[in-house]
Amino acid sequence: MSNHPSDADRRRREGEEGTALVLAVLFTIVVVGVVASGTMTLRSRIAYNRTLFITNYQAVMTARSGLTEAISWLRRQTSQPVTTFEPVLDTGVTPNVLDTDDPDIGLVREFKISGNLWARYEVWKEWAADPDPDRLAWRQQFACEDVSEPKTHGAPGAAWHIRSVGYIYRRLDPGVAFNVKPNVVLASELVETDALRAVINLPGQAAVNIRNGGDCNINSNGRVRGNGTAGVYYLSGTGSPGGGGSISGTPSSSAAASYDDSYEEVFGLSFSELTAMADQVVSNTADFPSPLPMDSMVIADVSSPLTITSSNPLTGSGLVIVRGDVDLQLGNNSLFSGLLFVDGDLTMRSPSEINGAVLCTGTLTLQGSSDYATINFDQDALDALMVQFGTYRQANTLFLPRRNR
């Protein structure tokens, strides 16, 4: 018998090899197609996410710009505090009043980013009589609000809750609204904050305000000068200032039937609200700035005494609030202009001088040696504080999800 394959066997094997080759080619095509498709999908998703991130980030930054301009608008108004948020567009006067691009909405600006990519922010005003029902519904959700009563229990205009909506859109037709086709809104974000207006309302017009008169110790070479106002102002029935130092004023000491040195009464704000507005907040002596930034608000919330020495004297001007004790040590060489509010005990040794006023809720001790420890009432310094801190300041910012429009 022959061992050589027949012609039929050869044809069958060749057919099988051809089929295998076709299947291999098909499999290769499928694999390459799947890989290519996956790669393209992944690249597309990466590009989409990158674009989404950029546009959303730009929308947040645009909304923040709206907050900044809204607070600037509040500060620019000649009548303070501002009780009505109503930016004006009036090109019929000289100079033109160009507060906004759309006074019916409130504060509106649009600006080009690049190409046909544009940004827009809206800070809505209150207008209960808005004749456009759709716009009124939007306004009722996002209009600015005067929150003075619930926020600070203060007069109208002391605190505003401001909302700013930022948009990023493709401007394909400048003849229609930003959110009308063919224009396309790519991203939108809402940013909210409170704009607060601090006040300075000391219990009495005096160089030193202290709750208990008996806790005011003006020792040798310690000086309190009222300079036309009271030297020391305190609650009646709590003892009298003493210590053998010098207290002068008109009168030198003044006792009052009522006395309120709470943060809310003195500043119109809570401690947490003041902290949110401060230029700098510290929790220990090492971080306390020396000198102070000019006309700054610095808050020290300390568990151990804030210790002032010659290496970190209390110098500069502004408003310093300390929740805790303060110790100006011998030789500290401090020279400060403004208001020092100490919610605790204050010990002030020489040489040191404060021009403006001091409010102390605990025990106050002035102690000189070969030089003086002096507190001078200075109305000009307090007036300068009011100019600086009587303007609106932004509190913490809150980002919230946006609804599509």
TAWO-V241260 format. One record per helix or strand of 2 or more residues. SS is the DSSP state (h for helix, s for strand). FROM is the first residue (numbers start at 1). LEN is the number of residues. If there is no record, write none. Layout:
BEGIN
SS/FROM/LEN ; SS/FROM/LEN
END
This chain:
BEGIN
h/7/70 ; s/89/2 ; s/97/2 ; s/106/9 ; s/117/8 ; h/133/10 ; s/145/2 ; h/148/5 ; s/159/12 ; s/184/14 ; s/206/7 ; h/213/3 ; s/216/3 ; s/222/4 ; s/230/6 ; s/246/3 ; s/253/4 ; h/263/5 ; h/271/7 ; s/280/3 ; h/285/3 ; s/296/6 ; s/306/3 ; s/315/9 ; s/326/3 ; s/334/10 ; s/346/4 ; s/352/9 ; s/364/4 ; s/373/5 ; h/379/11 ; s/392/3 ; s/398/3
END
